[in-house]
């Protein structure tokens, strides 16, 4: 067995049985069997801090596979056996069909071309078309957009990153007199590139977002070890993860005693700001864990809230998330 498989086995062992199963189920059966066997060896059990850091550098190897498992709410102060029971309940009959359906959805859909590249562009999904043009030269994009339906051109522009959209818009403001032959060549190249892309929305989360999502899947006992190893390797990354690992919305999944503890450390102004236009489940969980007097005060303040800057709401929710993180870490 290669060193890469040994490292993978040790890393999956570190992540815990739930996350390991989610990854191994996506692998070829023979490869999964070899890694499962390697996970039972002594080399995959006792890991030193330096070895954990080395494994984390290889985290990207199985990143995409782990993310395909359905995301669950972050479990705070949980019981690992409850996680196992819950996951077992979700692995009923029909699982193979669901995996096949998921794999099929990841593949670009076949398109029946007519031979007219300008017409065939309309057969692409908006994500394929915008993705094919996203890294193209602004002037080239402008030439093509100037020759397709205005509604489609506007839709494509809306999916571009802001900087690219601005550059293309500047080119569109200038008169485009490209020969039809050039327009068709651009359309044909765009069509060929677009057909290789997924028809569904792309994953635009950055590395920290993706890593935070995976860590939210990991049982709490294993997550602590991973966070410690990450902090030893990269303190800045660890701090960024802590900001994204815990969320204001986690309140709805916490026990009442923990919610009351969180609310006890948040001032009223911050709390009402965080609650502005929040999810109904979160609002209900907060209100039911306040005293009658505090609940009346909060409800009255919420009634007078009509417009709150988004930046202030986000700042308040991050403050609540910081308290959730603090209490969770202290509870370990």
Order of alpha helices (4+ residues) and beta strands (2+ residues): alpha-alpha-alpha-alpha-alpha-alpha-alpha-alpha-alpha-alpha-alpha-alpha-alpha-alpha-alpha-alpha-alpha-alpha-alpha-alpha-alpha
